[in-house]
């Protein structure tokens, strides 16, 4: 299998956990005579509690071993199509076999996921002509990154007219259309990241501070192509994007993966790009416009696209390869309703190895997402330790190519191993707690489905509270694998740990979360460290195990709440199954 030098990423959801403060008091001094005699605590095996016994099967040592192995240099950053994929898939399959779980795909533990990757090999430049002064030329990497999703050897735009389309959103249900009254066929659209709700902080506009799917880069590039644009340029801005320029540069240079497209992407834009805020300001100045003023206009209801007296040119020379990657699936067959499925999922892939880097070249992806994969493996161990399977079946699904745009989960959603109308719900794990136990648990997308109630019950048993996403503006619900199943109607939970550290408080938790995002997210420094405090991860795994077990033992069918964008799909899906 061909080794890939993968650096693409979809800004994965990094949600680190944190907690609330308390001062430690000095322990009283005791002597041998006044020390009470302790009664040995009975083990789960002695008490005969099967759930406690199953939970005890999940161990810190095994969890750490999984993370350390998956994030080792030997696994090379686990890029799809690389030797690291072969090692990872083999590691997962052997684990599930040893647990005695059934293959999830007939007689196989794997599901083939055909992918194509396209890499711009010529470091293409973006040239802006027209307007005032000399042509502007922006270098690949520090100034802009560009690619094409067309699966062809060459793609280009030549003197393509620029049009500023604000947030690049067409949302009939919200009465918002940035493309109204303008034809962008063959032109290059320039767009802002996030959405007007975030920009205005108006709770009545979109979802206010909470990013919607319309704020995501993948929606915007897709909508530009649907409008007939030849090129699309996204203006990077750290706060509304939720990540800095290094993440953009690391993620969108190198091979860009997609599903294999029968028409080679005929209807897609010939060029998609990010440009730095500073360079975007220069482009707007060349057009006689002020970018800050355009920001203000773009967030107003009734905004009209602004033609710019400029033209864009770029030529992309591609290497195009096809890769057969794999999802890994293992099944615990239900005792009474085996055709009804609850899914635990986590993506096994990361960004691979980049030989162009000096020094460390391996994106080990320890937190993202060796930690979530390790949690999946240990939760599977707990289920395997149950003396009797739950009434419904449980599927353990480790998917490929999340970092390349949720492609493994997208493929599964389109080609499910078990019918989606029989899939009761699921829980996704993408980044586990590595700094300590918390008093809270964050649910990204809290209030969207009935599954919240099951998690809340498991949290209450640990004397923890359920909180909504403290960083809703970053749109994490749309940035991990559960989203592809949610779009198809399946209720999906996305818990992401907590922030209220039991010893050091919320401020500490937020500090650790920000530290990871700023210093390690999608960087070679995301490595396993023996100093990690995984006590919080272990508590979270217990909670996730109990949540899924309650669903698997129930005969209820959780659904989306009224007003959520996925409920109509689920209702139609369930009606069709009757």
Number of C-alpha atoms within 10 A of each C-alpha: 10 11 14 22 22 32 28 27 24 20 25 23 23 21 27 25 32 33 25 18 14 11 7 7 6 6 6 6 7 9 8 7 7 8 9 9 8 6 6 6 8 9 12 15 12 9 11 11 12 15 18 16 19 22 24 16 19 22 14 14 8 15 23 20 13 21 23 20 18 30 28 21 19 14 22 25 33 35 31 33 24 23 19 25 25 17 16 23 23 14 14 24 19 12 17 22 13 11 18 15 22 18 20 22 16 10 8 13 24 23 24 15 24 17 22 21 25 23 25 23 14 12 19 20 19 24 17 22 22 17 17 13 10 10 16 15 15 18 14 18 20 13 19 27 28 25 27 24 24 23 27 18 13 15 19 17 21 14 17 22 25 24 24 22 26 27 27 31 23 18 12 8 6 9 10 19 20 22 22 14 9 14 13 22 17 20 25 30 32 26 25 27 24 29 28 29 21 23 20 16 15 13 12 9 19 22 17 19 23 23 26 22 17 22 27 20 20 15 14 24 24 17 19 30 23 13 21 17 26 24 31 27 25 24 22 25 18 14 12 20 22 19 17 16 20 14 22 25 21 20 23 23 22 23 24 23 27 21 21 18 14 8 9 14 15 13 16 23 28 26 26 22 20 25 26 20 19 13 17 21 17 15 22 19 15 22 19 13 15 15 17 11 9 17 15 14 15 25 19 15 13 13 19 18 24 18 17 20 16 21 20 22 19 19 21 24 19 22 16 18 17 17 20 14 23 23 21 27 26 26 22 24 21 20 13 13 15 17 15 23 27 24 22 27 25 31 30 34 29 32 31 30 26 20 12 8 10 7 8 12 19 29 30 32 31 28 25 30 30 33 31 27 30 26 32 26 24 25 25 26 23 22 23 19 20 17 11 11 20 23 22 25 24 30 25 24 27 27 29 32 31 29 31 28 22 24 22 32 28 24 21 20 23 13 13 15 14 16 13 23 21 17 23 24 29 25 22 24 28 29 28 30 30 24 23 24 25 29 24 26 27 23 24 24 20 18 15 21 21 18 26 20 14 18 25 19 18 22 23 13 12 15 10 17 18 22 17 16 22 15 14 18 24 25 26 26 24 25 23 25 33 29 23 22 23 23 18 18 26 28 27 30 28 23 28 24 31 34 33 27 25 19 18 18 18 22 16 20 25 21 15 19 20 16 13 19 20 16 12 19 23 29 22 23 17 20 21 21 12 9 8 12 14 20 16 24 26 23 19 25 23 23 23 25 25 21 23 24 21 17 24 25 17 13 13 9 15 19 21 23 15 12 9 11 14 21 22 14 16 21 15 12 17 16 10 9 11 6
